[in-house]
């Protein structure tokens, strides 16, 4: 079973860490932050796989530990 969240929830998460929605390349949303490589997140039917949310959270956690 695939778990998904609404894109709006994902958008709020990225923005809360200073990332901005820069471009839309269907089906991807591109988030950027100065000094970082961009994140490309696939969006289907206004939903984002929880897998990508978890990867982003792990990335943020790793940065906070460094």
Chimera marker file (.cmm) of the C-alpha trace (Angstrom):
<marker_set name="trace">
<marker id="1" x="0.000" y="0.000" z="0.000" r="1" g="1" b="0" radius="0.5"/>
<marker id="2" x="1.303" y="3.437" z="-0.915" r="1" g="1" b="0" radius="0.5"/>
<marker id="3" x="0.857" y="6.216" z="1.573" r="1" g="1" b="0" radius="0.5"/>
<marker id="4" x="0.461" y="9.757" z="0.323" r="1" g="1" b="0" radius="0.5"/>
<marker id="5" x="0.048" y="13.285" z="1.664" r="1" g="1" b="0" radius="0.5"/>
<marker id="6" x="-1.564" y="16.312" z="0.046" r="1" g="1" b="0" radius="0.5"/>
<marker id="7" x="0.853" y="18.487" z="-1.897" r="1" g="1" b="0" radius="0.5"/>
<marker id="8" x="-0.126" y="21.480" z="0.251" r="1" g="1" b="0" radius="0.5"/>
<marker id="9" x="1.181" y="19.641" z="3.330" r="1" g="1" b="0" radius="0.5"/>
<marker id="10" x="4.470" y="18.877" z="1.539" r="1" g="1" b="0" radius="0.5"/>
<marker id="11" x="4.728" y="22.510" z="0.423" r="1" g="1" b="0" radius="0.5"/>
<marker id="12" x="4.327" y="23.731" z="4.008" r="1" g="1" b="0" radius="0.5"/>
<marker id="13" x="7.011" y="21.299" z="5.184" r="1" g="1" b="0" radius="0.5"/>
<marker id="14" x="9.550" y="22.470" z="2.608" r="1" g="1" b="0" radius="0.5"/>
<marker id="15" x="8.767" y="26.137" z="3.218" r="1" g="1" b="0" radius="0.5"/>
<marker id="16" x="9.133" y="25.694" z="6.982" r="1" g="1" b="0" radius="0.5"/>
<marker id="17" x="12.807" y="24.840" z="6.370" r="1" g="1" b="0" radius="0.5"/>
<marker id="18" x="13.426" y="27.735" z="3.980" r="1" g="1" b="0" radius="0.5"/>
<marker id="19" x="12.917" y="25.891" z="0.680" r="1" g="1" b="0" radius="0.5"/>
<marker id="20" x="10.931" y="27.573" z="-2.097" r="1" g="1" b="0" radius="0.5"/>
<marker id="21" x="8.868" y="26.130" z="-4.908" r="1" g="1" b="0" radius="0.5"/>
<marker id="22" x="10.873" y="27.334" z="-7.902" r="1" g="1" b="0" radius="0.5"/>
<marker id="23" x="9.535" y="25.483" z="-10.955" r="1" g="1" b="0" radius="0.5"/>
<marker id="24" x="6.985" y="22.962" z="-12.107" r="1" g="1" b="0" radius="0.5"/>
<marker id="25" x="8.047" y="20.323" z="-14.618" r="1" g="1" b="0" radius="0.5"/>
<marker id="26" x="5.076" y="17.976" z="-14.798" r="1" g="1" b="0" radius="0.5"/>
<marker id="27" x="4.805" y="15.844" z="-12.784" r="1" g="1" b="0" radius="0.5"/>
<marker id="28" x="7.671" y="17.299" z="-10.698" r="1" g="1" b="0" radius="0.5"/>
<marker id="29" x="7.842" y="20.247" z="-8.361" r="1" g="1" b="0" radius="0.5"/>
<marker id="30" x="11.312" y="21.721" z="-7.939" r="1" g="1" b="0" radius="0.5"/>
<marker id="31" x="12.248" y="23.136" z="-4.543" r="1" g="1" b="0" radius="0.5"/>
<marker id="32" x="15.376" y="25.257" z="-4.141" r="1" g="1" b="0" radius="0.5"/>
<marker id="33" x="17.368" y="26.793" z="-1.327" r="1" g="1" b="0" radius="0.5"/>
<marker id="34" x="20.544" y="28.841" z="-1.671" r="1" g="1" b="0" radius="0.5"/>
<marker id="35" x="23.647" y="26.711" z="-1.242" r="1" g="1" b="0" radius="0.5"/>
<marker id="36" x="21.758" y="23.412" z="-1.690" r="1" g="1" b="0" radius="0.5"/>
<marker id="37" x="21.056" y="21.078" z="-4.574" r="1" g="1" b="0" radius="0.5"/>
<marker id="38" x="17.396" y="21.201" z="-5.668" r="1" g="1" b="0" radius="0.5"/>
<marker id="39" x="14.781" y="18.654" z="-4.632" r="1" g="1" b="0" radius="0.5"/>
<marker id="40" x="12.533" y="17.260" z="-7.372" r="1" g="1" b="0" radius="0.5"/>
<marker id="41" x="9.322" y="15.880" z="-5.921" r="1" g="1" b="0" radius="0.5"/>
<marker id="42" x="6.848" y="13.980" z="-8.113" r="1" g="1" b="0" radius="0.5"/>
<marker id="43" x="3.229" y="15.005" z="-7.618" r="1" g="1" b="0" radius="0.5"/>
<marker id="44" x="0.327" y="12.962" z="-8.944" r="1" g="1" b="0" radius="0.5"/>
<marker id="45" x="-3.298" y="13.988" z="-8.420" r="1" g="1" b="0" radius="0.5"/>
<marker id="46" x="-2.148" y="16.644" z="-5.917" r="1" g="1" b="0" radius="0.5"/>
<marker id="47" x="-0.549" y="13.899" z="-3.786" r="1" g="1" b="0" radius="0.5"/>
<marker id="48" x="3.061" y="13.223" z="-2.780" r="1" g="1" b="0" radius="0.5"/>
<marker id="49" x="4.333" y="9.799" z="-1.781" r="1" g="1" b="0" radius="0.5"/>
<marker id="50" x="5.231" y="9.651" z="1.907" r="1" g="1" b="0" radius="0.5"/>
<marker id="51" x="8.562" y="8.157" z="0.792" r="1" g="1" b="0" radius="0.5"/>
<marker id="52" x="9.699" y="11.580" z="-0.482" r="1" g="1" b="0" radius="0.5"/>
<marker id="53" x="8.539" y="13.311" z="2.678" r="1" g="1" b="0" radius="0.5"/>
<marker id="54" x="10.535" y="10.851" z="4.788" r="1" g="1" b="0" radius="0.5"/>
<marker id="55" x="13.639" y="11.303" z="2.613" r="1" g="1" b="0" radius="0.5"/>
<marker id="56" x="13.411" y="15.070" z="3.058" r="1" g="1" b="0" radius="0.5"/>
<marker id="57" x="12.962" y="14.743" z="6.825" r="1" g="1" b="0" radius="0.5"/>
<marker id="58" x="15.999" y="12.438" z="6.997" r="1" g="1" b="0" radius="0.5"/>
<marker id="59" x="18.001" y="14.978" z="4.969" r="1" g="1" b="0" radius="0.5"/>
<marker id="60" x="17.025" y="17.796" z="7.354" r="1" g="1" b="0" radius="0.5"/>
<marker id="61" x="17.824" y="15.659" z="10.388" r="1" g="1" b="0" radius="0.5"/>
<marker id="62" x="21.249" y="14.826" z="8.922" r="1" g="1" b="0" radius="0.5"/>
<marker id="63" x="21.981" y="18.518" z="8.391" r="1" g="1" b="0" radius="0.5"/>
<marker id="64" x="21.015" y="19.325" z="11.960" r="1" g="1" b="0" radius="0.5"/>
<marker id="65" x="23.391" y="16.666" z="13.262" r="1" g="1" b="0" radius="0.5"/>
<marker id="66" x="26.353" y="17.984" z="11.235" r="1" g="1" b="0" radius="0.5"/>
<link id1="1" id2="2" r="1" g="1" b="0" radius="0.2"/>
<link id1="2" id2="3" r="1" g="1" b="0" radius="0.2"/>
<link id1="3" id2="4" r="1" g="1" b="0" radius="0.2"/>
<link id1="4" id2="5" r="1" g="1" b="0" radius="0.2"/>
<link id1="5" id2="6" r="1" g="1" b="0" radius="0.2"/>
<link id1="6" id2="7" r="1" g="1" b="0" radius="0.2"/>
<link id1="7" id2="8" r="1" g="1" b="0" radius="0.2"/>
<link id1="8" id2="9" r="1" g="1" b="0" radius="0.2"/>
<link id1="9" id2="10" r="1" g="1" b="0" radius="0.2"/>
<link id1="10" id2="11" r="1" g="1" b="0" radius="0.2"/>
<link id1="11" id2="12" r="1" g="1" b="0" radius="0.2"/>
<link id1="12" id2="13" r="1" g="1" b="0" radius="0.2"/>
<link id1="13" id2="14" r="1" g="1" b="0" radius="0.2"/>
<link id1="14" id2="15" r="1" g="1" b="0" radius="0.2"/>
<link id1="15" id2="16" r="1" g="1" b="0" radius="0.2"/>
<link id1="16" id2="17" r="1" g="1" b="0" radius="0.2"/>
<link id1="17" id2="18" r="1" g="1" b="0" radius="0.2"/>
<link id1="18" id2="19" r="1" g="1" b="0" radius="0.2"/>
<link id1="19" id2="20" r="1" g="1" b="0" radius="0.2"/>
<link id1="20" id2="21" r="1" g="1" b="0" radius="0.2"/>
<link id1="21" id2="22" r="1" g="1" b="0" radius="0.2"/>
<link id1="22" id2="23" r="1" g="1" b="0" radius="0.2"/>
<link id1="23" id2="24" r="1" g="1" b="0" radius="0.2"/>
<link id1="24" id2="25" r="1" g="1" b="0" radius="0.2"/>
<link id1="25" id2="26" r="1" g="1" b="0" radius="0.2"/>
<link id1="26" id2="27" r="1" g="1" b="0" radius="0.2"/>
<link id1="27" id2="28" r="1" g="1" b="0" radius="0.2"/>
<link id1="28" id2="29" r="1" g="1" b="0" radius="0.2"/>
<link id1="29" id2="30" r="1" g="1" b="0" radius="0.2"/>
<link id1="30" id2="31" r="1" g="1" b="0" radius="0.2"/>
<link id1="31" id2="32" r="1" g="1" b="0" radius="0.2"/>
<link id1="32" id2="33" r="1" g="1" b="0" radius="0.2"/>
<link id1="33" id2="34" r="1" g="1" b="0" radius="0.2"/>
<link id1="34" id2="35" r="1" g="1" b="0" radius="0.2"/>
<link id1="35" id2="36" r="1" g="1" b="0" radius="0.2"/>
<link id1="36" id2="37" r="1" g="1" b="0" radius="0.2"/>
<link id1="37" id2="38" r="1" g="1" b="0" radius="0.2"/>
<link id1="38" id2="39" r="1" g="1" b="0" radius="0.2"/>
<link id1="39" id2="40" r="1" g="1" b="0" radius="0.2"/>
<link id1="40" id2="41" r="1" g="1" b="0" radius="0.2"/>
<link id1="41" id2="42" r="1" g="1" b="0" radius="0.2"/>
<link id1="42" id2="43" r="1" g="1" b="0" radius="0.2"/>
<link id1="43" id2="44" r="1" g="1" b="0" radius="0.2"/>
<link id1="44" id2="45" r="1" g="1" b="0" radius="0.2"/>
<link id1="45" id2="46" r="1" g="1" b="0" radius="0.2"/>
<link id1="46" id2="47" r="1" g="1" b="0" radius="0.2"/>
<link id1="47" id2="48" r="1" g="1" b="0" radius="0.2"/>
<link id1="48" id2="49" r="1" g="1" b="0" radius="0.2"/>
<link id1="49" id2="50" r="1" g="1" b="0" radius="0.2"/>
<link id1="50" id2="51" r="1" g="1" b="0" radius="0.2"/>
<link id1="51" id2="52" r="1" g="1" b="0" radius="0.2"/>
<link id1="52" id2="53" r="1" g="1" b="0" radius="0.2"/>
<link id1="53" id2="54" r="1" g="1" b="0" radius="0.2"/>
<link id1="54" id2="55" r="1" g="1" b="0" radius="0.2"/>
<link id1="55" id2="56" r="1" g="1" b="0" radius="0.2"/>
<link id1="56" id2="57" r="1" g="1" b="0" radius="0.2"/>
<link id1="57" id2="58" r="1" g="1" b="0" radius="0.2"/>
<link id1="58" id2="59" r="1" g="1" b="0" radius="0.2"/>
<link id1="59" id2="60" r="1" g="1" b="0" radius="0.2"/>
<link id1="60" id2="61" r="1" g="1" b="0" radius="0.2"/>
<link id1="61" id2="62" r="1" g="1" b="0" radius="0.2"/>
<link id1="62" id2="63" r="1" g="1" b="0" radius="0.2"/>
<link id1="63" id2="64" r="1" g="1" b="0" radius="0.2"/>
<link id1="64" id2="65" r="1" g="1" b="0" radius="0.2"/>
<link id1="65" id2="66" r="1" g="1" b="0" radius="0.2"/>
</marker_set>
